[in-house]
Amino acid sequence: MKTIKILFALALVMLFFTTCKKEDNKDEETIQVFGSEFVPYVFTDNEKIVGIDADIAAEAMQNAGVDMEMSIAGTWEEAYDAILSGPNKALLSTTYIPERTNLFKWAGPTSKGMYAIFENGESNFIFPLPIEECKQLPSIAVVTDWWETTTLEDMGFANLVYYGTYSEALDAFMNGEIRFIASDFYHLISSLPSGYYLENVHVVTSYRTVYYYVAFSNDVSDAVVNSVQNEIKSMIEDKSTVSIVRKYIPFMPETYIAGTIQLYTENAPPTSFEYGHGTSAEVRGSSIDIVKEIMTRTGYVNNINLTLWNNAYDIVQYLPNSALFNTARTPERENMFQWVGPISSSRTYFYTLASSGLTIETLEQAKALESIATPNGWFTHDFLINNNFQNIVATSLTSMEAFDQLMSGEVQALLMTDLDVKWLADISEVPMSNLTQHMEALNFKDYIAFSLSTPASTVQQWQSHLDAMKTDGTFETIWNEWFDGVPMP
């Protein structure tokens, strides 16, 4: 009997809190939720509004006790303008970008997209084609005023052919009127006939990772927005979002789906690199092991996205709940991020081929060289620019590409960290005796850099777990697996 009473009491408590959550929002006005046809995120099927973002938003609002009515707007512009004017409105599949941050209140992300340039027909290009070379393509189909388009415009593309709707651009792409198209990857494959993408379409290059949110008009109460945000977070944690995404894209790997924290790293062995190929590929490395252990201690392990440094670096400067590692903590970056670390070191030197007989003992000697390679956007690139080097070759997007530029004789010198060079030499089967290490140019510690809009409590939690790992010996164990004999940061 006592057990029955306890169970009954617990049931009442659970009912109380569930009811309270809905009661908190019961006096709010009905939210008018708009969407624009954007397969597979929002679209109509048998007169019902469905899609990845539509389903996630509907379930989150229902769980939060928020009354809403969903409809499809005539155009994206009509829906966007309606949300700006309010009241009590929301827009699905809204890309979170810095220019819009204060225009709306945000809940999400509900999904993740990838902007890329695609080619129809046989391709002679090797992915990824450098952005500067993409600007020389004959012409690229785009939709007027879409962010996929304005992003390319901001990057200086002058070879864009504009269409009023996505259907018009896609028709031109498929009938051979135009060979290239800029599009969200998942939108493209969902809009093409079954099998068409695999048989005919190739990715030329990807140029932006984006996150889609529910954008609320600013008059909607913080309580409603926060309730919806919490429900989306819960759906991510219990994998409900994975199930919804796979209703529309059955082959979608879980690693491609938005998390509670969007974690980024680049291909920079040995700290982080891709192992394997395609959908079975995984991210490995010393920093990967450290970050995964921190997440395990928080109670939830997010996916880690491997991408180009410049793409990730841009995202983490504005997106809430996002982080990038390894990030050298330089004076120029100090106020740009919130920091957790250190997790590695960046002792940086000039390197030349031993056969060259070159000597670099001063920065002036380095400036006198014909050319110095370093990855584009790295702190080493910033260093060369800030010190007025005129011989910079920063055309490489990865450390391996920069290393290869030195080994092939394309450049006279390389500016890179000792850990990177040693690893790249090992996997390239290049004896270190073939290289000469010259003067140390920089010596920084590497950190996990969180966006400024990430809650400080999240950053503090991660730092506390990292500190505990260093105290209990876990960090040392991981470090020695990768860098036995190398001093810890």
N, C-alpha and C positions, 0 to 999 in steps of 0.2 A: 504494500500500500504506500509506503514511504517513497519507493522508487517511482510509482505512478504519479505521486504529487510533485516530485522533483521534475519529471519529464513534462508534466502539465505546465509547471511554472516556467520552464525553459521555453516551451512553445509560446507561452504568452509574451515572454520577453522578445523572442524573435518576431512575433507578429507586431509587437509594439514598435520595434525599430523599423520594420518594413513599412508599416502604416505611416510612421513619422516621416519617412523619406518622401512618400507621396503627398502627405499633408503639407510638407514644407513648400511644395510647388502648386498646391491645388488652387490657390487664389490668383495664380498668374494667368494672363491672357493666353489664348490659344496661339501657338507659334505657327505662322504661315511659312512652310518650308518649300523652297523652290529648287528646281534642278533644271539643267539643260541637257538635251540628248548628248550623251558622252559615253558610249559603250566602251568597256563593260562596267563603268562606274555608276551611271544613271541612265536609264532608258525605259521605254514602255514595252510591255509584253502582255498581250491579251488585255489591254486597257488597264493594266496594273503597273505602277511605278516600281521598278526593281533595279538591281545592280549592286555592286560592292558597297559603294558609299551610301546608297539609299537604304539597303538592308541594315548596315551597321548603325546608321543614324536612327532609323526607326526603332530598332531594338534598344539602343541606348536611351532614347527618349522615353520609350515605354517603361523601361526599368527604373528610370529616374522620376516617373510620375508626371511627365511633361505632356500636356495636350498639344497635339500638332496636326496640321493638315498639309499633305504633300501634293505638289502639283508640278507640271512641266511648263516652263516658260517658253514663249515663242523663240527667243534668242537668248544667248548668254548675256548680252548687253542689257536687255530688258530686266532680267533677273538681278544682275549686279546692281543696276541703278535702283531697283526696288529695295534691296537690302540696305543700301546707303541711306535711303530716305526713311525706312522703317514705317511704322513701329511694329514690333513683335514679328520680325521676319528672320529667316535664316536661309543660307544658300549652301547647297551641297557641292562637293568636289571643287572647293576654292583653294587654289594654290597659295600656300603661306609664303609670302615674300616680304622683304623689309618695307617696301612702299605701302603695303596694306596693313601693317601691324596695328596701327592705331585707328584704322577705319572701321574695324569690327571687333567683336569678342569671339574668341576661338575655342573650339573643342576638337580634339583629334590627336594625332592624325588618324583618319579613317582608312587611308590607303597611301600607297607610294607609287610614284611614276618615274619613268626614265625617258628623257628627251633625247632623241637621236636623229641622225640623218640616214635615210635608207635608200638603197638603189634597187631598181627593178631590172632584172636581166643578168646576164653574165657579168661578173665583176673582176676587174684587174687590180683592185685595191686590197691592201693588207690592213685588217682592222687592228688598232684604230688609226685612221688616216689623220695626220696632224691638222688641227683647226685651220692653220694658215693655208694648207693645201686644199681644204674644203672650200675656202673662199674663192678658189680658182675653178671649181666645178662649173659646168655650163649653166645650169640653173636649178633652183631648188623650189619645189612647190610648198607654199605656206598658207595659213589662214590669217587673214587680216586681223590684227589686234590680239591674237592669241598669244599667251606668254611664251609658247614654243617659238613664236615668231619674233616678239620683241626682244627675247634673249639673244637671238642671232643678230638682230639689228644693233643691239648694244655692243656686240662683239665685232662689229664692223663689216658684216656681210652685205655685199652689194649685188649679189647674184640671186636674189629672191624673186619668185613669181607669185603674185598675190591672188588668192581666191576668196570669195565671199563666205563660203561654207566649207566644212571638212569634206562633205560628199563631193563637191565640185573638184577639190584638190585631189581626192582619192581617185575619182574617175579619170582625171588627166594623167595620174600616175599609172593607172592600170591599162589605159588604152594606148600608152606610148607617146602621148603628147609631151610628157616631161619625164625625165628618167629618175630624178631624185625628189624625195619628200622629207620634210621635217615633221616629226610626230612623236607623241607619247607612244612608247613601245606597245603597251598593252592595249591602247586604243586602236592602234593599227592592226595588230593580229586579230583583234575581236571584230574588226570591221571588214576584213578581207574574207573572201569565200574560203571554206574549209580546205586546208591543204595548200592554198595559194602561196602563203608566206614561205613555207619550207621549200617549195619548188622554185620560187621566182625571186624572192627578196633577200637582200644582204644588208647587214648593218655596216655602214661606212665608218661612223664614229658616234659615240655618245657624248653629249655636251652638258647635261644637267640632270641631277637627281632632284626630284620634287616630292613634296608631301601635300596631300589633299586633306582639307579640314572642313568642318561645319563652321561657316562664318555667320555669326549672329549680329543683327543690328545692335548698335551700341545702347539702345534703350532697354534691351532685355537684361533682366537682373543678373547680378553675379551669381546668385544662388542657383538659378536655372543652369547657367553655363557651367558652373563648377560641378553640378550634379551630373550633367551629361558627360563632362570630361571624366569624372570618376568612373562612370559606367563604361565608357570606352576603354579606359585603362583596365578595368576588370575583365572586359571581353578579350583584350589582348592577352592578359595573364592566363585566362582559362582556355585560350586557343579558340574561342568562338569566332574571332575574326579570320582565323585560318580556314575554318569550315566554310564561312561565307565566301571568302575569296575563291576557294576551290569549287564552289558551285558554278562559278563563271569562268575560271581558268583552272581546269582540273590538274594540269601539269605543274602548277606554280610551286616552286620549292619554298619551304617555310622560311628560308633565309632571306627571301626577297620581300617578305611582308613586314610592314611597319611594326616597331616595338614600342615599349614604354619609354625607352631612351634610344635615340638613333646614334649608334656608335660607328665611328669611321676610322679606318686606317688605310694605309697605302701598301703597295707591293714593295717592301724595303727589307729584304732578308738581312740578318736573321731575326729581326724583331717582329716582322709580320710578312707573310707571303702566302700565296695560293698553292695548295697541294692538290693535285688531281685536275680534272677537266670537266667542263659542263656543269650539269646540275648536281653531280656527285662531288664537285670540288669543295674543299674546306680550307679555312684560314688557319695557319699555324704560325708559331714563332714565340720567342721569349716573352714579348709583351702581351701576346694573345693569352698565354698561360697565366700571366699575372692578372690581367683584366678579368678573365673568366673566373679566377679564384675570388677576386673581389666581389663579382656579381653573385657567385654561389653563396657568399656570406650575407648578401643583402636579401636573399630568399628568392630572387628571380633572375634568370640568365637570359639576357637579350642577345639577338643575333649581332654579329659584327660584320659591317659592310666594308668590303675591299673596293677601293675606287681610286681615281686619280687624285693626287694631293690637292690641286687647285680647286677641284670640285668640292671636296670635303671641307677645305679651309674656308671657302665661301659660305657653305651651309652653316657651319658652326658659329659663324659670326652673327647669325640672326635667328636660327631655329630654336625654339624652346626644347629643353630636354634632349640636347645633342652634345656629342663629345668627339674629340679627335685625338688620336695618339699614334706614334710618339711625336710630341710637339716640343721643340726646344724652347725653353723659357728664356726668351731674350728680353732686354729692356724695352725694345720696340713693341713687343707683344704683351707686356705685363698687364696692362689695363684692358686688354681686348677679351680676356677670358677669365674663368675661374679655374684654379689649378689643383690637381691631385697628383702627388708624386713626392720625390722623383722615382721613376721606374727604370731609367737607363741613363747613359751618359752620351754626350756628343763631343768627344775630343776630335777636333777637325784639323786636318793637315793638307798641305799641297803635296800632290803625288806626280811623279813623272816616270817615264820609262827609264830604267837603269841604263839602257843603251844610248840614251840621248846625251848623257854627260852633263845635263843642266844642273845648276845650283840655285836654290831659292832660300836665302837666309833673311831677306827683308821683303816687306810689301812692295817696295820700289822695284826689286828684282822680279817679283811676280807680275807687276804691272808692265814690265818691259817684254814679257813673253808675247808671242803672236796670238795665243788663244788659251783660255782656261774653261773647261767644262764643269758644269754643276747642274743638278736637276732644277727645272723651272719651278719657281715659287718656294723653294726650300729656304731655310734661314741662311744657308750658305750663299744663295743667290742674292738675298737682301744684303748680306755683308759686302759682297763685291760691288753692288750698286752704291751702297752707302759710302764706300771708300773710293768711289770714282774710278773703278776699273773700266777701261775702254775695250778690253779684250775678252769680254764675257761671251761664252757660247752656252746659252741656257735653253737649247732647243729640245733637250731630253725631258721626258715626262716621268721617268723612273731612274732609280740609282743604277740599274743594270745598263740602261741606254747610255748614261753618262760614262760609266766604266768602259763600255765598249768603244766609245768615242776616243778614249785615251789609248786603249789597246790597239785600235786600228790605225792610229797615227793621225786621226782627223784633227785632234787638238794636241797641244804641247804639254798641258798639265790638267790635273783634276783636283777639285776642292771637295773633300768628302770626309766623313768620320772614319776613324780607324776600324771600328767594328764593321761598318759597311764594306770597306775595302777588303778587309781580311776575308769576310764571308764570300764576297763576289769573286775574289781570286780563287778561293777554295772550290766553289761550284763551277768555275770556268777552267779549273785545272791549270791556273797560272801560278807558278812559283812566286812567292813574295820577293824572292831575290831578283825577279825581273822588274820590280818596282823600286823606286827610291822615295822614301818618306822625308819630306823637308820640314820647314818650320811649322810649328803649331799656330794656326790662325785664330781658332776659337775653342772655348771649353765651356760648354753649357750642360745643364742637366735636362733630361727629357721627362715630360709630364703628360698626363691626360688633361687636355684642355676642354673644359665645359663652356658652353655658351653662357653669356651673362644673364640670359633669361631663364636658365635652369634654376630651380629653387636651391637656395643656399643649403637647405637641410639635406638635399641629395648629395651635394658636393662634400659636405661635412661627413656624411655617412660613409662615402667612399674613402675619404682620407683616413677615417678612423679604422676601417677594415684594413687598409694598406699598412697603417702603422702597426696594427695587431699582427699582420703577416710578418713584418720585420722583427717583431718582438718574439714570436713563437717559432721562428726559423723557417716558415714556409717560403718566404721570399728568397732566402738564401738557397734553399733546395732547388727552387725553380731556376734561379740565376746560374747556379753551378752546372745544371743540366745543359745549359747553352754556352756558358762562358767560364768554364772551370779555369781557375787561376787568374781571372780578370777581376780587379777590385770592383765591389758593388757600388752603385751610385749613392 
